[in-house]
């Protein structure tokens, strides 16, 4: 995919004209990060926006005791690093490549120039920030209101909704997250997640293969019952 095609696939840039996309592509640069590589650190000053070309990026916050909370995992066509460009504050979280990842980066001045002339880009940014706030609200309520079993079920529902692909038999498959990743999303231990997943497998609500997790077509209803206890 060329840089221009990639930018076109990013919803906030989709209303730019071909000439505008071309000039935006000219000021972007590509960079690669190996799996496990840190792209940006929480609290650092930030002057770059990143768009994911391929791979996957984990956005998280490290507690003083070294424990990590995962806020989000994002993939191709999604962007991050916009907050520091918008409010001039340090980076709000750390971003790490969890697969070999290729990014397009856009410097602050170029980002500001492109949003100035285009209210559609600003409107798109506001939409994405609203969606992230909704998701964060849902995470807060999950953490505050559900027991650990319900939280694990909620993470699986979120992943199936956000990353799931429908199989021929109607079931939904999505990336097999590590037990540690799931634990870090919901503030529990890896061992607890392992136990809960085994339980969901025993109830035939979840199948785990080496690379994927699979849930039934009616997973939202089935897992809702789990979260209601
Ligand atoms: P910035 O603060 O510049 O650097 C860290 C980035 O992580 C931030 O911009 C956002 O792009 C992203 N980020 C922070 N919080 C969340 C969240 N709750 N969900 C998704 N992405 C986030």
Boltz pocket constraint, residues with backbone or C-beta under 6 A from the ligand:
constraints:
  - pocket:
      binder: B
      contacts: [[A, 40], [A, 46], [A, 48], [A, 59], [A, 71], [A, 72], [A, 79], [A, 80], [A, 81], [A, 82], [A, 83], [A, 84], [A, 85], [A, 89], [A, 90], [A, 91], [A, 92], [A, 93], [A, 94], [A, 95], [A, 132], [A, 136]]
      max_distance: 6.0
